[in-house]
Amino acid sequence: MRGLIIKDFLYLKNTWKNLIVIFIGSFLISISLGNFLLAICSLPLLLLTSTINTFQTDEFYNTESYTLSLPISRKKIVTSRYLYTFIMVALAFFIGLVIYYLIYFIIRPNSRGLNTDMLKYLLMMESASIIVNAIFYPVIYKVGCEKSRLVMLSIVMLLLGIGSILSVYINVFDNKYFNLIKIINFIQDRGVIVLGCAVIVSSIISYILSILFYRHRDF
């Protein structure tokens, strides 16, 4: 299983130059805006989105056929992908933390350009990214990477359609029931805790579904 995790990390070798260029671009944009949130969050979030790319790379090179021929269970294959994802989460936050302090000690921007709330926003965005992955992974293990895009698009369009119907005919988003300001304040105050709980629940459900789907998937 350790070899499978290392395999996924090796895929980053082909993208590190692009990641650096994107980071430099986001850093220059942050300097022009006088706010370094983009510079702190761009590289960590790109690293987290790369976990989805490992599925695409496996499918392109037909890695599954080789992996399934090894004396390793499908459960361990799924577990290795989830372990890799959470290792990337820790690594991404560490990189964001390093970028934060490098900017703090080298550039020394004013409090508006850089503050500790940006690390909280980084955690929240990472949590949201994990939840998205938790939705994607079972779908990919069920239908494959290519078909999963159409499935996810269908789900998004269905949710948007339901939301539109509710907003137009039931008026559920009326200010009396849907106070946007209160929701924003709640997210700012307790967003990390709420998203942390959502990450735990969604990850557990996602892991169970992924194992179930992958065990019954034919190649």
C-alpha positions as CSV (number, residue, x, y, z in Angstrom):
1,M,0.0,0.0,0.0
2,R,2.9,2.3,0.7
3,G,4.0,1.8,-3.0
4,L,0.6,3.0,-4.2
5,I,0.9,6.2,-2.2
6,I,4.4,6.8,-3.5
7,K,3.1,6.2,-7.0
8,D,0.6,9.0,-6.6
9,F,3.3,11.3,-5.3
10,L,5.5,10.6,-8.3
11,Y,2.8,12.0,-10.6
12,L,3.5,15.4,-9.1
13,K,7.0,15.3,-10.8
14,N,5.3,16.0,-14.1
15,T,3.4,19.1,-12.8
16,W,5.8,20.9,-10.4
17,K,7.0,23.4,-13.0
18,N,3.4,24.4,-13.8
19,L,2.6,24.7,-10.1
20,I,5.5,27.0,-9.6
21,V,4.5,29.2,-12.5
22,I,0.9,29.4,-11.2
23,F,2.2,30.3,-7.7
24,I,4.4,33.1,-9.1
25,G,1.5,34.5,-11.1
26,S,-0.8,34.4,-8.0
27,F,1.9,36.0,-5.9
28,L,2.4,38.9,-8.4
29,I,-1.4,39.4,-8.5
30,S,-1.5,39.4,-4.7
31,I,1.2,42.1,-4.6
32,S,-0.7,44.3,-7.1
33,L,-3.9,43.8,-5.0
34,G,-2.2,44.4,-1.7
35,N,-3.8,41.2,-0.3
36,F,-1.9,37.9,-0.1
37,L,-4.8,35.5,0.4
38,L,-4.5,34.3,-3.2
39,A,-0.7,33.7,-2.9
40,I,-1.3,31.7,0.3
41,C,-4.2,29.6,-0.9
42,S,-3.5,29.0,-4.6
43,L,-0.6,26.4,-4.4
44,P,-2.2,24.4,-1.5
45,L,-5.5,24.2,-3.3
46,L,-3.9,23.1,-6.6
47,L,-2.1,20.3,-4.7
48,L,-5.4,19.1,-3.4
49,T,-7.1,19.2,-6.8
50,S,-4.2,17.1,-8.1
51,T,-5.6,14.1,-6.1
52,I,-8.4,13.9,-8.7
53,N,-5.8,14.0,-11.5
54,T,-4.3,10.8,-10.1
55,F,-7.5,9.0,-11.2
56,Q,-7.2,10.4,-14.6
57,T,-3.5,9.4,-14.9
58,D,-4.3,5.9,-13.7
59,E,-7.1,5.6,-16.3
60,F,-4.9,7.0,-19.1
61,Y,-2.0,4.6,-18.4
62,N,-4.4,1.7,-17.5
63,T,-2.7,1.4,-14.2
64,E,-5.6,-0.4,-12.6
65,S,-5.0,-3.6,-14.6
66,Y,-1.5,-3.8,-13.2
67,T,-2.5,-2.9,-9.7
68,L,-5.2,-5.5,-9.5
69,S,-2.8,-8.2,-10.6
70,L,-0.7,-7.5,-7.4
71,P,-1.4,-9.5,-4.2
72,I,-3.3,-6.5,-2.7
73,S,-7.0,-6.2,-2.0
74,R,-9.2,-3.6,-3.5
75,K,-9.9,-2.3,0.0
76,K,-6.2,-1.5,0.4
77,I,-6.1,0.2,-3.0
78,V,-9.0,2.5,-2.0
79,T,-7.5,3.1,1.4
80,S,-4.1,4.1,-0.1
81,R,-5.9,6.8,-2.2
82,Y,-7.7,8.2,0.8
83,L,-4.4,8.2,2.8
84,Y,-2.7,10.0,0.0
85,T,-5.4,12.6,0.0
86,F,-5.1,13.3,3.7
87,I,-1.3,13.4,3.5
88,M,-1.8,16.0,0.7
89,V,-4.1,18.0,3.0
90,A,-1.5,18.2,5.7
91,L,1.3,19.0,3.2
92,A,-0.9,21.6,1.5
93,F,-1.6,23.4,4.8
94,F,2.1,23.2,5.8
95,I,3.0,24.8,2.4
96,G,0.4,27.5,3.0
97,L,1.8,28.1,6.5
98,V,5.4,28.4,5.1
99,I,4.3,30.9,2.4
100,Y,2.4,32.9,5.0
101,Y,5.5,33.3,7.2
102,L,7.8,33.9,4.3
103,I,5.6,36.8,3.2
104,Y,5.4,38.0,6.8
105,F,9.1,38.1,7.4
106,I,10.4,39.2,4.0
107,I,7.7,41.6,2.7
108,R,6.2,42.6,6.0
109,P,2.8,43.8,4.5
110,N,0.3,45.8,6.5
111,S,-2.4,44.0,8.5
112,R,-5.0,44.2,5.6
113,G,-2.6,42.5,3.2
114,L,-1.8,39.7,5.5
115,N,-3.4,38.4,8.8
116,T,-3.9,35.2,10.6
117,D,-7.5,35.0,9.4
118,M,-6.1,34.0,6.0
119,L,-4.8,30.7,7.6
120,K,-8.4,30.1,8.8
121,Y,-9.7,30.7,5.3
122,L,-7.1,28.3,4.0
123,L,-8.3,25.6,6.3
124,M,-11.9,26.3,5.3
125,M,-11.1,26.1,1.6
126,E,-9.1,22.9,2.2
127,S,-12.1,21.4,4.1
128,A,-14.4,22.3,1.2
129,S,-12.0,20.7,-1.2
130,I,-12.0,17.5,0.8
131,I,-15.8,17.4,0.8
132,V,-15.8,17.8,-3.0
133,N,-13.3,14.9,-3.2
134,A,-15.5,12.9,-0.9
135,I,-18.3,13.3,-3.4
136,F,-16.2,12.6,-6.4
137,Y,-14.3,9.5,-5.2
138,P,-17.2,7.1,-4.9
139,V,-18.6,8.2,-8.3
140,I,-15.2,7.6,-9.9
141,Y,-14.9,4.2,-8.3
142,K,-18.4,3.4,-9.5
143,V,-18.4,4.5,-13.1
144,G,-14.8,5.5,-13.9
145,C,-13.1,8.9,-14.3
146,E,-14.5,9.9,-17.7
147,K,-18.2,9.0,-16.9
148,S,-18.0,10.6,-13.5
149,R,-17.8,14.1,-15.1
150,L,-21.2,13.6,-16.7
151,V,-22.6,12.1,-13.5
152,M,-21.4,15.1,-11.4
153,L,-22.6,17.6,-14.0
154,S,-26.0,15.9,-13.8
155,I,-26.0,16.1,-10.0
156,V,-25.0,19.8,-10.1
157,M,-27.7,20.7,-12.7
158,L,-30.3,18.8,-10.7
159,L,-29.4,20.7,-7.5
160,L,-29.4,24.0,-9.4
161,G,-32.8,23.2,-10.9
162,I,-34.3,22.3,-7.5
163,G,-32.8,25.5,-6.0
164,S,-34.3,27.6,-8.8
165,I,-37.7,26.1,-8.3
166,L,-37.6,26.7,-4.6
167,S,-36.5,30.3,-4.9
168,V,-39.1,31.1,-7.6
169,Y,-42.2,29.2,-6.4
170,I,-41.7,28.5,-2.8
171,N,-39.7,31.7,-2.0
172,V,-37.5,29.7,0.5
173,F,-34.7,32.2,0.0
174,D,-36.8,35.1,1.3
175,N,-34.9,37.4,3.7
176,K,-37.2,36.3,6.5
177,Y,-36.0,32.7,6.3
178,F,-32.7,33.1,4.5
179,N,-30.6,35.9,6.1
180,L,-27.4,36.0,4.1
181,I,-25.6,38.3,6.5
182,K,-26.2,36.0,9.5
183,I,-25.0,33.0,7.4
184,I,-21.8,34.8,6.4
185,N,-21.2,35.8,10.1
186,F,-21.8,32.2,11.2
187,I,-19.3,30.9,8.6
188,Q,-16.7,33.4,9.7
189,D,-17.2,32.6,13.4
190,R,-17.7,28.8,13.3
191,G,-16.9,27.8,9.7
192,V,-13.8,25.8,10.6
193,I,-15.6,23.7,13.2
194,V,-18.7,23.1,11.0
195,L,-16.6,22.2,7.9
196,G,-14.4,20.0,10.1
197,C,-17.4,18.0,11.2
198,A,-18.6,17.9,7.6
199,V,-15.2,16.6,6.5
200,I,-15.2,13.8,9.0
201,V,-18.8,12.6,8.2
202,S,-18.4,13.0,4.4
203,S,-15.0,11.2,4.4
204,I,-16.3,8.2,6.3
205,I,-19.4,7.9,4.1
206,S,-17.3,8.4,1.0
207,Y,-14.7,5.8,2.1
208,I,-17.4,3.2,2.8
209,L,-19.1,3.8,-0.6
210,S,-15.9,3.8,-2.5
211,I,-14.9,0.3,-1.1
212,L,-18.4,-1.0,-1.8
213,F,-18.4,0.3,-5.4
214,Y,-14.8,-0.7,-6.2
215,R,-15.4,-4.3,-4.9
216,H,-18.2,-4.8,-7.3
217,R,-16.8,-2.9,-10.3
218,D,-15.8,-5.0,-13.4
219,F,-12.8,-3.9,-15.5
